Amino acid sequence: MTKIFVLRRSTLILVGILFVAAVIGTFYVRSLLGDEAVPVAATTAEYHIAIVEYEGSTKDGKAYEIYRFDPGTIYVQHGQRVTLTFHGLHGAHHSIIIDGYNIQDHVSKGEATSVTFTANKKGTFRILCETHDETSNLVPMVGYLVVG
Ligand SMILES: [Cu+2]
């Protein structure tokens, strides 16, 4: 025995409307969930900074050296958790401060030192080595933290 289904036009239109409403509803709910994405502050940005040394000489042949952070400038977003790991490639010891963030630590040759903080102040802040500042070197050992 064969069953034959006959659909009226109004039933087909109703099913079509329900289908379109379901699709739109799905996208609407997904867009709402998308607004609750993980906030920037919940993620930790990690940067590795090598401490390197360059050697050179002045015009009159006097040798001198400078120490640098590589990369020298770190860009982070305001409110972001940040971990900076300093790798001591050259130089026996470096005393590092980050202006404005009350961060102070040291890095020894062949070791890595990490500092973690929340970038809760906007602006450009010096990452400075107090061991090799402008009073002890021709070029200070300085980098920059840019929080924007
Ligand atoms: Cu230094």
Boltz pocket constraint, residues with backbone or C-beta under 6 A from the ligand:
constraints:
  - pocket:
      binder: B
      contacts: [[A, 67], [A, 91], [A, 93], [A, 94], [A, 95], [A, 129], [A, 130], [A, 131], [A, 132], [A, 141]]
      max_distance: 6.0
